[in-house]
C-alpha cells in the first residue's frame, strides 16, 4: 500500500513538473509572437523613416558604416541568447509605455520641424520601449548596451555635423603639414590647402575631414568593448580613445597621400587615398584597439605585482613570529631540565 502511494505521489509531481514546463514554454512562445507582431507594426509605422535611413547610408560616405549596426546588434542578441533564456519575463507596462510616449513625442517633433534625425532617434527609442514593455526590466538591463549601440546607425543631425566637420578638417590638414615638415618636405598651408614644393597644391576637402573614419572607429570600438571581458572603466577608455585614434589615422592617410603624390604620381596617390587607405585603416583601427587593451592589461598587472608580494610577506611574517616564541620556550625548557638533572646528580 505504501509503495502504491509513493508511486502515486511521484506521478503527480511528474505531471505538475511537465505541466509547469509546458506553461513556461507556452508563455515564452506567446511573448516571442507578441514581439514579432509589435516589430511588424513598428516596421510598418516607420517604413518611410527606415527607407530614408537606408538611402542616406547609400549616398553618404560619412555614414555608410551605419548600415552595419543593425546586423551587428542582431549578432550580439544571438550571442546572448543563452543568457536571455535564463532571464525571467515580467512585462513592464508603465516603463514601456512611457518610453513609447517619449518616442512618439520625439517623432511628432521631427515631423513638424522637418528634422529627420528626430524621427530616426524615435525609431530606436521605440524599439527600447517595446523591449521593456514586453520582456521587462531584467531583459532590458541585459540588452541595454545593444539598444544604445543602435543609436550609432543614425547619422548625426545636420547642426552637429556642421559643428564637428570643419574642426576635423582643419586638424587633419595641420597634422599632415606638421608630419611633412618633420620629414623635411617643403610645404605651405593656406586654410585647408597644402602646397608641396611650392608648386603642387593638395586640397583637403570636407570629405577628407575623417568623419567617415571617425564613425567607423566608434562603431568598431563599441563592438570590441562589448565583446571583451574587461572592467567598465577600461571599456569606457577604449570607446573614448576611438576618437583620437580616428583623427591620427586620418592624418597619416593624408600624409601618405602627399608623399606618394610628391615622389610617385598624382594618379597613384589618388588611388591610394580613395581605395587602398580605406581598406587598410579599419584593420589598423582594430590593431590599435587591441594594442590599447594589451597595454592596459600590462599596466594593471605591473601595478598589482608589488601589492601581491607585500601581501605574501605579511602572510608569512605572523607564522615566523609565532614560531620564534615556541622555539625560545623549547630552549628554555631544555635548559631547566638540564639544571634539574645536574642538581639531582649532585
N, C-alpha and C positions, 0 to 999 in steps of 0.2 A: 504493500500500500504506500509506504514512504517513497519507494522507488518511482511509483506512478506519479505521485505528487511532485517529486523533484523533476521528472521529465516534463510534466505539465508546466512548471514554472520556467524551465529552460526554453520551452517552445514559446511561451508568452513573451519572454524577454527578447527572443529572436524576432518574433513578429513585430514587437514595438520598435526594435532597432532598425529593422528593414523598413517599416513604415516611416520612421524618422528620416532615414536616408532618402527615401522616395520623396518625402515632403521637402527636404532641403534641395534635392535635385530639381523638383518642380518649381520651387521658389527661384532658384538660380536661372532656370530656363525662362521663367516669367520676366525676371529682371533683364536678362540679355535681350529678350524680344522687345521689351519696353525701350531699351537703349537704342536698338536698331530702328524702331519706329520713330523715336524722337530725333535720331540723327537724320533719318529720311525727311522728316518735316523741316528740320533745320536747313538741310541742303536745298530743299525746295524754296524755303523762305529767303535764303541768302544766295540763291543761284546767280543772280546778277552780280553780286559782290565777288563771289568766287571766280566767275568768268573774267571780270575786270582785273582781279588779282593775278590770274594766270597770264593774261595779256601783258601786264606790267612786268612779270618775270621774263617773258619772252622778248620784250622790247628793250628793257633797261639792263645794261651790263652791270650797273652798280648793285642791283638787287636780284640778279639771276640766281644767286645761291639760295635764295629763299624758297625755291621750289623743292629743295632737298629736305626742308624742315619737316613737312608732314610725313614724308617717308621715314625719316629718322625717328620721329615721335612714335610712329606705328611700330617700328622695330623695338624701341625702348619699352613700350607697353607689352609687346610679345615677350620680351626678355624678362619682364616682371610677372609673367602670367602665374607662376607657381606661388609667388608671394601674395598676389591679388586673390588667388583662390582661397587662401587661408584667412583673408580679411572678412569680417562679418558685415553683411549687407544690412544697413539700417538707414533707409532713406531719410534725408533731412529736408523736409519741405520748406520750412521757414528760410534757411540759408540759401537753398537752391533758388527759390522764388525771388529772394532779394537780389541775387546775382543776375537773374534773368531780367528783372525790372531795371537794374542798372544798365544792362546791355541794351535793352530796348530804348532807354532814355538816351544813351550814347549814340545809338543808331539813328534815332529821330533827329538828334542834334546834327549828325553828319549829313542827313538828307536835307534838312532845312538850310544849313550853312554851306552846302556843296563841298563838304570835306570827306573825301573818300577814305582817308586814313581812319576817321572815327568809325565808319561802318565796318572797316576791316578789323579794328580792335574789338568792336562789338561782337563780331563773329567768334573770336577767341574767348571772350568773356561769356558768351552764350554756351559754348562747349563746357567751360568750367562750371557754370551753373547747372547744366544738365547732369554732369558727373556728381555734383554734390547732392542734387535733389533725388537722384535715382539710387546711388550707391552709398552715400553717407560720408561722414567725416573721416572714417578710418581709411577708406579707399581714396578719398580726396587728398588727405595728407600724404598718402603713398605716391600719388601721381602728380603732386603739386609742382615738382621741378619740371616734369614733362609739359604740364599746362603752361608754365612760364616760358618754357623753351619755344612753344608755339608762337609767342609774340615776335620771335625773330623772323618769321616768314613774312611779316607785314613790312613793306617799305616805310622808311622814315617819312613823317609829314614834310610837306614842301618847305615850311618855315625852318624846321630843324635841318633839313638837307642843305638849304641855302646858308645856314648858320655855320655848319661844320665843314662844308666842302671847300670854300676859299682858304681857310687856315691850313687844311691838309695839303692843298695845292701849293701854298707858299712854303710850308715846312719841307715838302718833298723837293722843291726847287732849291731852296737854300742848303739843304743837306747834301744834295748831289753836287752843288757848287763847292762846298767845303771838302768833299771827298776828292773832287777833281783837282782842286788846288793842293791838297795834301800829296797827291801823286805827281805834282809838278806840271800839270796841264794848264796852259794859259787859258783863262776863262773869264768871261764877264757876265753880269746879270743885270737885266732891266725888267723888273717885275717878275713875270713867270717865263721869261725868255732867256735862255742860256746861250752865249756865243762862245764857240770853241775856236781858238787860234785867230780871233778877230774877224773871221770870215765864214763861219759855219754856225748859223743860228739853230737852236733847238727850242721849240715851244712846248712847254709843259702845260697841256690843255687841261680843262676841267675833268675830262675822262681819265687823265693820268694822276688825279689827286690821290688815288689809293683808297677811295671809298668802297669800291668793289672788293678789294683785298681786305679792307677792314671788316666788312660784313661777313665775308667768308671766314676770316680768322676767328671772329667772335662765335660763329656757329660751330666751328671745329673745336674751339676751346670749351664751349658749353657741353658738347658731346663728350669730350675727353674727361672733363671734370665730373660728369655724371658716371662715367664708366669706371674710373679708378677708385680704389678704396683708400682714401686719404682723409685727414681731418677737414672740417668745413673751411677753416681759415686757409688751408692750402688750396682748396678748390676755388675760393674767392680770389686768392692771389693769382692763380692760374688764369681765371677768367679776366681779371683786370689787366694782366700782362699781355693779353692778346692785342690790346690797342697799340702800345708802343712797339710790339713785335711787327704788327702790320705796317706801321709807319717806317720802321727801319728796313723792312724788306722792300717796300716801295722805293725808298731812297737808293737801295742797292740796285734795283732794277733800272732806274733812270741812269745811274752811274755806269752800269754795264752797257746800256744802250749808247750812251755818249762815247764810251771808249771804242765800241765797235764802229760807230759812225766815224770816229776820228782815225782809226787805224785799219779798218777793213773797207766798208762801204755803207752808204745810206740804206741800200736795199736789204742787206744782211741785218743791219740794226733795226729796221722797221719790222722785219720778220721775227727777230728775236723778241722785240718788245710786245708784239701782239700775239705771238704763238708760243714760242718756247718758254718765255719767262712766266706766262700764265700757268703753264703746267708744272713748272719747277717750284714756284713759290708755295704752292699748297703742301707738297711733301716737306719743303723747308719749314713751314709753319708747324707741322706735326713734329718734326725733329726738334724744333725749338721748345715746344711744349713738353715733350718727354725729357729733354735735357734739363729743363727747369724743374720737373718733378724729381729727376735723379739728383740734382744739386740740392734741393730742399731736403730730400731724404738723407743725403750725406751730412749736411749741416746739423740736422736734428740728431743723427746717430753720434756725431762727434761731440755734441753738447751733452748727450746723455751718458757717455762713457765715464767721464770723471765722477759723476754722481753715483754711477753704479759701483765704481771702485771704492768710493767713500763709504757707501752702504755696506760693502763686503767687509771692509776693515772694521767698521763699527760693529758688525755682526760677530766678527771673530774676537774682538777685544774683550767682551764680557766673559767668554769662555776661558781666556787666558787669565783674567783677573780672578775668576772663580777657582781656577786650577792652582794658582800660587798659594793661597791660604791653606789649601788642603795639603800641599807639599810641605809647607812650613810646619803644619800640625803633625804630620807624619815624622818629620825630622825631630821635632821637639819630643814627641812620644818615644821615639827610639833612644834619644839621649837620656830621658828619665829612666827608661828600663835598664840601660847600661849602668847608671849610677846606683839603682836599687840592687842590681846583681853584684856590683862591686862592694857595696856595704854589707850584703849578706855574706859575701866571701870573707870579709874581714871579721 
